[in-house]
């Protein structure tokens, strides 16, 4: 049992008998004898062996250590595939939401443009001697001025965004 565990753990760590022997300051034949069951390491060497193999002594002395099974790798592979599918679905949903939000933003900008054109700057005919009317007129003029300058740039960005987030295929 000990001999099988030493061999299995050494191989799982990717060490040759020679490499393990060098780390333990023994000759390769000593490691070979342990693995063949012809001899056993003393207690001090068993502790050193557990440190080098980064494995508790109880595992070395315990039940047989099985090398990773193909079934374990298959299960892990299936779980990773499920996770990848879930991530792809989330990404697709985010893309669709962004696509429709960009379309909505574009429609809002076009609607505001249409309203501004239809109103034809009504504040120009207002009586600005009344302070409340003056404040509202200036605010409306500032909004219109800013919107007319920024909206085309935003609309171009929205158009590019809609194109880039469209469903491909």
N, C-alpha and C positions, 0 to 999 in steps of 0.2 A: 504494500500500500504506500509506504513512504517513498519507495523507489519510483513508483508510477507517478506519484504527485510531483516529485522533484523534476522528473523528465517532462511532464505535461506543462508545469509552470515555467520551466526554463524555455521550452519551445514557444509558449504563448508570449513570453517576453522577448522572443527573437534572439535568444542567446545560444551560441554553440557551447559544447562542453568545454572547449578551450577557453572561450571568453569567460564563462562562469568560473573555471579553475583559476584564471588570472585574478579575478575579483576576490576570490577567497584565499589566494596565496597557497594553492595546492596544485598538484600536477593533474593533467587531464585524466589520467588513468584512475585517480581517486574519484572523480565525478562519475566516470564510466562505471566503476564498481558500485557506487551508490545506486545508480540508475538500473544496474543489472541485479541488484539485491544481494551482491556478494559481500557488502559491508555496509555499515551505517555510520553517519557522522556522530561524533560525541556531542554532548549538550552545548558546549561553547560554539562548535562548528554549526550546529543546528540553528542557533541564534544568529550567527553570521549569515548563514544561508537564507534565513527568513528576511533579514535586512536587505541583502543583495537582491533577492527576488521580490522584495516589497510585498511579502505575504506573511500573515501571522503563522507562528509555529503550529498552532492548533490546526490550521488548514493543511500544513505539510504532514502532520501526523494523522489528520482526520480521514474522511472518506475520499474515495478516488475523485480527482479533479477531472472533469470532462472538458475536452477541448470544445470550442464553440461549435454548435451544431448548425447544419445547413438550415434546419427548420427555424432556429432562432434568427438567423439572418433574413430568412424569408418573411418572418413576422415583422421584423424591424423595417424591412423594405416596404411591406404593405402599409404599415403605419405612416411612413414617410410619404408614400404615394397619396394617402388620404389627406395628410396635412397639406401637401402641394396642391391638391385639387381644391381644398377649402380656401387656400390663399388665392388661387386663381379666380375662384368665384367671387371672393371679396373684392379683388382688383377689378373684375368685370362690373360688379354692381357700382363701385365708386366711379368708374369711368362713365357708366350710363347716367348716374345722378349728375355728375359734372356736365355731361353733354346736354342734358335737359335744362339744367340751371343756366348754362350759357345761352341756349335758345330762348329761354324766358327773359334773360337780361337783354338780349338783342331785341326782342319784341317790345319790352318796356321802353327802351331807348327810341325805337321807331315811333311808338305811340306818343311819347313826350314831344318828339320832333313834330309830329303831325298836329298835336294840340297847339304847340307854339306857332306853327305856320298859320293855323286856322285863326288863332287869336290875334295875330299880326301886331304884337306888342301893344296891347290896349293901355298900358300905363302911360304911354306918351301923351295921351289926351287928358290925363287926370289933373285935378287942381292940387298943386303941390304947396299951397299956402296952408293947408290943414296938416299939422305935424304927423298925425296917424297915417294919412294917405301918403305923405312923403316917405315915411319909413317903409310902408308896404311897397310903394313904387320902386324905391331904391333896392329893396330886397329882391323884388321880382326881376328887376333889371340885372342885378348881380347874378342871380340864378341863371337867367337866360344867357347872359354874356359868357359865364363859365361853362354852361352846358353846351352851347354852340361850339365852343373851342375844344372841349374835352370829349364830347360824345363821338365824333368821327374816329378819334384814336381808339376809344374804348370799343366802338363797333367793329373796327378792323381787328382788334385783339380778340373779340368775341367770335368773329368769323373764322379766324385762324384756329381758335380753340375748338369750335364746333367741327371744323375739318379734321383736326388732330384726334378728337375723341369719338369720331364716328365709328360705327361697327365695321370692322374689316372682314372681308370674306365674302 
